[in-house]
Amino acid sequence: MASQELQAVAAVQALVAGAGAAHGFEFHEATVDAIQLGFSNGTLTSTALVQFYLDQIGRLNPLLHAVIEVNPDALPQAKHADAERHGGTTTGALHGVPILLKDNIATRDALSTTAGSLALLGSVVKRDAGVVARLRRAGAVVLGKASLSEWANFRPVDSGWSARGGQARNPYVLSSTPCGSSAGSGVAAAANMAAVTLGTETDGSILCPSSFNSVVGIKPTLGLTSRAGVVPITPLQDTVGPMCRTVSDAVHVLDTIVGYDEHDAAATGAASKYIPQGGYAQFLKKDGLRGKRIGVPNGFFQRCGQTQLNVYKQHLATMRELGAVVVEKLDVAANLRALLDEIGSNEAIAMQAEFKLSINTYLADLVHSPVHSLADIIAFNKAHPVEERLKDFGQPDLIAAESTNGIGPVERAAIRRLKELNSNGLEKMMKEHQLDVIVAPNNAISSLLAIGGHPGIVVPAGYDEKGVPFGICFGGLQGYEPRLIEMAYAFEQATKVRRQPMFKP
């Protein structure tokens, strides 16, 4: 690393170490509960909190590239929240709390929504995304847009790179991957650049960056959160979820964003039956592992290095100590590698056709856009090869998607096969062994969860020899969020693995 950059890293480390307590409130690693306590006891205002995060972004973003743009209205929103609180009006756990949104989540304000692509710069959406409308009603402050792998990695590109945001960097070890596509959300949450963040996932895009940035990520059941106003890949798998520093913070965000949305009626209507009366925070239980049946599928932990494997074994022992029944050596399929390969090939067939249909529909719904079709996006990239790094990444998936003609016999067969692989794989194994959850490293089971619309929660699990984080994923069947939250929270509270980033070169 160049000496100039080493100096920048040292300066950042010094600034982060020096920042923190002010006005009697500890800003670094502040949880939603601590923030609300600060609001109530007078040691904190939304205005001071937003200013802290804006300062953090100013310090850290030149190094980390986690934020594409900040909201010029963030401070006025914070002042409005302070005035409401002073007048006796609050609207829940996120009132006055600043949140960063992945830049594929639409906002009808001064911010752009571009999925990181220059092709969508200047586009104007009709309305806030469904999840953003819920956040605003809850009094949350939209702090800005987080960077991502461009087009949510559908081109694909390097993890965390976009033409608008540049290359996002892992705050623990700068040369390590931040993973994607919700890279900026994970990096920003880890580096205390926002109180909480939102990401999106089609297959691994919340679970992977949460793992490698040592944060908690929740990939909800399909349709539990609205996808309306989110730049799409496929309605068969797309979902929106929180990425935060703690399980409780992620659950507070989840409670705020779930529910029916007329603009995503079929999916949110079907999933609404899973939302528990009284919300999800009631499942933040320290004894949440007691009596749970945890499955450990073969073939996932075995791929880890010995250091990580030893840590995971200790975590499984901790789960047993906390009252869980851990069932090991389970097979999802006779040949796991063949199963994952078959999922991947069928996903690609379905996604390409679904993406073309979905992105053209999204573009047609915009008030204004420089591009009006997938063909236009491809042409834009060809016309801007340097800015869009066409030589480095190309755009093979975009071109393949453009060559499709709707959902025909081949696509229907692929979608049908994915449903069969889900029914005969994860669902069958969990039902046969009466499991509450399966556990695996990082995002290893993301495809198993994606094809069935199933939820998963990643919790920090440890750090390797170089200091790069890794996570543990709790995955279950549709609607299993309550029990996943119980187990993830109990595990987090028992282990307390997470530590602040060190910005190592």
Secondary structure as GFF3:
##gff-version 3
##sequence-region A 1 505
A	DSSP	alpha_helix	3	18	.	.	.	ID=ss1
A	DSSP	beta_strand	21	22	.	.	.	ID=ss2
A	DSSP	beta_strand	25	26	.	.	.	ID=ss3
A	DSSP	alpha_helix	32	41	.	.	.	ID=ss4
A	DSSP	alpha_helix	46	64	.	.	.	ID=ss5
A	DSSP	beta_strand	67	70	.	.	.	ID=ss6
A	DSSP	alpha_helix	74	86	.	.	.	ID=ss7
A	DSSP	beta_strand	98	102	.	.	.	ID=ss8
A	DSSP	three_ten_helix	118	120	.	.	.	ID=ss9
A	DSSP	alpha_helix	130	137	.	.	.	ID=ss10
A	DSSP	beta_strand	141	146	.	.	.	ID=ss11
A	DSSP	three_ten_helix	150	153	.	.	.	ID=ss12
A	DSSP	beta_strand	161	162	.	.	.	ID=ss13
A	DSSP	beta_strand	166	167	.	.	.	ID=ss14
A	DSSP	alpha_helix	183	190	.	.	.	ID=ss15
A	DSSP	beta_strand	196	201	.	.	.	ID=ss16
A	DSSP	alpha_helix	207	212	.	.	.	ID=ss17
A	DSSP	beta_strand	216	219	.	.	.	ID=ss18
A	DSSP	beta_strand	239	244	.	.	.	ID=ss19
A	DSSP	alpha_helix	247	257	.	.	.	ID=ss20
A	DSSP	three_ten_helix	262	264	.	.	.	ID=ss21
A	DSSP	alpha_helix	265	271	.	.	.	ID=ss22
A	DSSP	three_ten_helix	272	274	.	.	.	ID=ss23
A	DSSP	three_ten_helix	281	283	.	.	.	ID=ss24
A	DSSP	beta_strand	293	297	.	.	.	ID=ss25
A	DSSP	three_ten_helix	301	303	.	.	.	ID=ss26
A	DSSP	alpha_helix	306	321	.	.	.	ID=ss27
A	DSSP	beta_strand	325	330	.	.	.	ID=ss28
A	DSSP	alpha_helix	336	364	.	.	.	ID=ss29
A	DSSP	alpha_helix	374	383	.	.	.	ID=ss30
A	DSSP	alpha_helix	390	393	.	.	.	ID=ss31
A	DSSP	alpha_helix	396	402	.	.	.	ID=ss32
A	DSSP	alpha_helix	409	422	.	.	.	ID=ss33
A	DSSP	pi_helix	423	427	.	.	.	ID=ss34
A	DSSP	alpha_helix	428	432	.	.	.	ID=ss35
A	DSSP	beta_strand	437	441	.	.	.	ID=ss36
A	DSSP	alpha_helix	446	450	.	.	.	ID=ss37
A	DSSP	beta_strand	456	463	.	.	.	ID=ss38
A	DSSP	beta_strand	469	475	.	.	.	ID=ss39
A	DSSP	alpha_helix	481	495	.	.	.	ID=ss40
###
